[in-house]
Amino acid sequence: MKVCDLLNESSINLQSKAENKREAIKALVKLMNKNKNLKKVGEFQKVVIETEEKENADSSSGYVVLYGKTNNVTRLGLSIIVTKEEIEFNENKVKTLFLLAVPDNKSDTYLEIIDEL
């Protein structure tokens, strides 16, 4: 599976108004929900936040790749935002953020996608 297989217009926002990490995660989850990839939006968002807090996503390249792996995901999905202004993310500034929604049964596939990003 390739990144382009997961993208469509409704999962991308190139002019996000998110001004901080929490707003960015919320915007990414909202885009993911537009594609009907989630059963319970709030629970998925909680998993994404908990995973990021535990793993501290690498933001040193000017972008960040987040993910949430849970049974609340109906199918593998990807959302992307580009913020108007750089935001602080784990001690770095970023403008581009990716979010991967991963069903529990797709353990290896999402790692391939993250590597591609």
Rosetta silent file (secondary structure, phi, psi, omega in degrees, C-alpha in Angstrom):
SEQUENCE: MKVCDLLNESSINLQSKAENKREAIKALVKLMNKNKNLKKVGEFQKVVIETEEKENADSSSGYVVLYGKTNNVTRLGLSIIVTKEEIEFNENKVKTLFLLAVPDNKSDTYLEIIDEL
SCORE:     score description
SCORE:     0.000 S_00000001
   1 L     0.000  142.158 -178.693    0.000    0.000    0.000 S_00000001
   2 L  -114.247  160.552  178.038    1.198    3.504   -0.858 S_00000001
   3 H   -55.745  -45.028 -177.376    0.487    6.898    0.666 S_00000001
   4 H   -61.622  -23.238  177.050   -1.409    7.991   -2.444 S_00000001
   5 H   -69.108  -20.483 -175.464   -3.818    5.045   -1.938 S_00000001
   6 H   -99.324  -10.015 -173.476   -4.959    6.607    1.328 S_00000001
   7 L   -97.747  146.003  167.255   -5.451   10.213    0.211 S_00000001
   8 L  -151.531  170.296 -174.246   -8.414   12.067   -1.175 S_00000001
   9 H   -56.352  -37.741 -175.700   -9.453   15.722   -1.225 S_00000001
  10 H   -74.692   -6.265  179.549  -11.534   15.518    1.931 S_00000001
  11 H  -104.871   11.673 -177.802   -8.562   14.294    3.979 S_00000001
  12 E  -129.247  133.766  173.185   -6.302   17.273    3.182 S_00000001
  13 E  -131.791  109.946 -177.066   -6.384   20.851    4.449 S_00000001
  14 E   -89.546    1.197  179.573   -3.625   23.055    3.066 S_00000001
  15 E  -137.577   49.852 -178.667   -4.731   26.158    5.006 S_00000001
  16 E   -65.813  142.777  178.321   -5.380   24.943    8.533 S_00000001
  17 L   -96.083    8.507  178.793   -5.908   27.589   11.193 S_00000001
  18 L   -57.296  134.323 -177.277   -4.541   25.343   13.953 S_00000001
  19 L  -113.731   -4.105  178.845   -2.278   27.365   16.233 S_00000001
  20 L  -155.137  175.950 -175.082   -0.970   24.649   18.564 S_00000001
  21 H   -58.087  -48.210 -178.065   -0.467   20.909   18.908 S_00000001
  22 H   -61.686  -44.369  179.232   -3.937   20.163   20.362 S_00000001
  23 H   -64.250  -37.814  179.632   -5.739   22.179   17.686 S_00000001
  24 H   -65.166  -44.689  178.293   -3.694   20.448   14.983 S_00000001
  25 H   -62.239  -43.413  178.804   -4.561   16.985   16.303 S_00000001
  26 H   -60.728  -42.534  179.182   -8.223   17.946   16.507 S_00000001
  27 H   -64.445  -41.247  179.107   -8.150   19.230   12.896 S_00000001
  28 H   -64.596  -42.282  179.255   -6.472   16.027   11.672 S_00000001
  29 H   -65.936  -39.871  178.373   -9.021   13.839   13.460 S_00000001
  30 H   -60.191  -43.808  176.958  -11.880   15.910   12.042 S_00000001
  31 H   -62.632  -41.582  179.566  -10.558   15.322    8.510 S_00000001
  32 H   -61.220  -39.692 -178.806  -10.195   11.617    9.246 S_00000001
  33 H   -67.584  -29.392  176.905  -13.792   11.457   10.391 S_00000001
  34 H   -59.158  -28.407 -178.311  -14.995   13.005    7.108 S_00000001
  35 L   -90.387    7.828  177.957  -13.814    9.832    5.383 S_00000001
  36 L    59.876   35.900  178.796  -15.870    7.621    7.716 S_00000001
  37 L   -89.400   -8.048 -171.470  -12.703    5.876    8.994 S_00000001
  38 E  -121.318  141.919  174.186  -13.680    6.179   12.652 S_00000001
  39 L   -85.908  -48.579 -177.482  -16.329    4.574   14.852 S_00000001
  40 L  -128.458  103.400 -173.716  -15.851    6.848   17.880 S_00000001
  41 H   -60.127  -49.352 -177.992  -14.158   10.138   17.112 S_00000001
  42 H   -60.055  -41.105  179.579  -13.499   11.201   20.707 S_00000001
  43 H   -68.992  -37.378  177.082  -11.948    7.885   21.641 S_00000001
  44 H   -64.682  -45.008  179.466   -9.728    7.909   18.562 S_00000001
  45 H   -59.019  -40.593  178.604   -8.543   11.446   19.328 S_00000001
  46 H   -61.295  -42.911  178.530   -7.723   10.352   22.878 S_00000001
  47 H   -62.396  -42.902  179.543   -5.618    7.444   21.546 S_00000001
  48 H   -61.148  -46.216 -179.578   -3.722    9.790   19.191 S_00000001
  49 H   -63.772  -45.210  179.904   -2.955   12.213   22.029 S_00000001
  50 H   -63.344  -41.617  179.335   -1.895    9.411   24.395 S_00000001
  51 H   -63.909  -44.147 -179.245    0.321    7.808   21.732 S_00000001
  52 H   -65.000  -41.738 -179.813    1.988   11.124   20.902 S_00000001
  53 H   -64.021  -36.078  179.934    2.574   11.927   24.586 S_00000001
  54 H   -73.691  -41.732 -171.617    4.159    8.512   25.130 S_00000001
  55 H  -101.487  -12.547 -177.816    6.290    8.436   21.993 S_00000001
  56 L    46.470   79.763 -177.629    6.980   12.150   21.327 S_00000001
  57 L   -51.504  139.355 -179.749    6.665   12.163   17.553 S_00000001
  58 L   -70.211  120.580  179.913    9.778   13.359   15.726 S_00000001
  59 L  -120.593   14.965 -174.014    9.265   16.898   14.501 S_00000001
  60 L   -71.562  -14.546 -178.568   12.880   17.794   13.782 S_00000001
  61 L   -95.212    5.167 -179.781   12.391   17.751    9.983 S_00000001
  62 L    91.131    1.311  174.552    9.727   20.462    9.951 S_00000001
  63 E  -142.718  166.801  179.793    6.843   18.001    9.750 S_00000001
  64 E  -140.966  143.052  177.634    5.371   15.394   12.064 S_00000001
  65 E  -115.114  116.869  178.357    3.703   12.010   11.535 S_00000001
  66 E  -108.220  160.782  174.125    1.152   11.006   14.157 S_00000001
  67 E  -152.704  158.655  172.845   -0.902    7.857   14.381 S_00000001
  68 E  -134.529  124.740 -179.870   -3.646    6.201   16.344 S_00000001
  69 E  -116.137  114.728 -174.739   -3.987    2.419   16.395 S_00000001
  70 E  -161.811  162.370  176.182   -7.280    1.205   17.811 S_00000001
  71 L   -75.597   -1.109  174.725  -10.342   -0.904   17.138 S_00000001
  72 L   -81.912   -3.354  178.380  -12.237    2.396   16.653 S_00000001
  73 E   -97.518  125.662 -178.132  -10.682    2.659   13.173 S_00000001
  74 L   -83.620  -31.463  177.414  -12.716    0.984   10.429 S_00000001
  75 L  -157.872  155.043 -179.709  -10.011    1.172    7.749 S_00000001
  76 L   -56.583  133.930 -179.688   -6.520    2.524    7.286 S_00000001
  77 E  -148.912  161.238 -179.510   -6.610    6.246    6.567 S_00000001
  78 E  -137.070  133.346  171.774   -4.404    9.317    6.269 S_00000001
  79 E  -126.341  152.636 -176.349   -5.156   12.978    6.840 S_00000001
  80 E  -138.048  136.539  168.677   -2.836   15.938    6.274 S_00000001
  81 E  -128.056  149.272  169.916   -2.874   19.554    7.336 S_00000001
  82 E  -121.346  122.532 -177.272   -0.554   22.406    6.491 S_00000001
  83 E   -85.632  152.508  179.507   -0.842   25.259    8.974 S_00000001
  84 E   -65.263  -40.497  178.684   -0.746   28.907    7.981 S_00000001
  85 E  -120.042  153.611  176.008    1.896   29.623   10.620 S_00000001
  86 E   -63.524  144.056  176.569    4.472   27.320   12.145 S_00000001
  87 E  -120.662  152.325  178.207    3.383   25.724   15.396 S_00000001
  88 E   -74.334  126.637  179.205    5.449   24.449   18.302 S_00000001
  89 E  -143.761  106.446 -179.510    5.555   20.661   18.314 S_00000001
  90 L    51.265   52.996  175.324    7.904   18.833   20.691 S_00000001
  91 L    70.755   11.290  175.573   10.407   21.686   20.816 S_00000001
  92 E  -129.114  165.122  176.361   10.434   22.202   17.044 S_00000001
  93 E  -101.689  134.190  178.587    8.414   24.294   14.616 S_00000001
  94 E  -135.293  156.427  173.376    6.259   22.499   12.047 S_00000001
  95 E  -123.931  -23.606 -176.615    3.748   23.445    9.376 S_00000001
  96 E  -114.113  127.536 -179.623    2.904   20.018    7.938 S_00000001
  97 E  -131.249  136.161  178.922    1.257   17.318   10.005 S_00000001
  98 E  -115.263  144.324  174.285    0.177   13.830    8.990 S_00000001
  99 E  -131.884  126.710  178.465   -2.191   11.538   10.879 S_00000001
 100 E  -108.630  125.382  175.373   -2.497    7.846   10.189 S_00000001
 101 E   -99.255  124.679 -171.957   -5.561    5.975   11.468 S_00000001
 102 E  -125.486  122.739  172.406   -4.743    2.314   11.936 S_00000001
 103 E   -67.974  151.874 -179.654   -7.113   -0.574   12.679 S_00000001
 104 L   -54.008  -31.172 -174.863   -5.810   -2.998   15.315 S_00000001
 105 L   -86.862    8.085 -179.300   -5.372   -5.740   12.713 S_00000001
 106 L  -113.311   55.810 -171.009   -2.989   -3.711   10.471 S_00000001
 107 L   -64.847  -40.587 -176.189    0.120   -3.927   12.594 S_00000001
 108 L   -92.842  -30.187 -175.931    2.817   -3.867    9.893 S_00000001
 109 H   -58.196  -42.907 -176.088    1.111   -1.926    7.103 S_00000001
 110 H   -67.157  -29.179  177.326    1.100    1.372    8.955 S_00000001
 111 H   -66.337  -35.912  176.410    4.854    1.159    9.577 S_00000001
 112 H   -64.399  -40.743  178.715    5.429    0.949    5.819 S_00000001
 113 H   -65.134  -45.346  178.995    3.276    4.067    5.338 S_00000001
 114 H   -59.746  -43.130  177.264    5.159    5.956    8.058 S_00000001
 115 H   -60.753  -39.288  179.631    8.448    5.024    6.401 S_00000001
 116 H   -66.352  -37.795  178.643    7.155    6.289    3.068 S_00000001
 117 L   -66.707    0.000    0.000    6.121    9.609    4.585 S_00000001
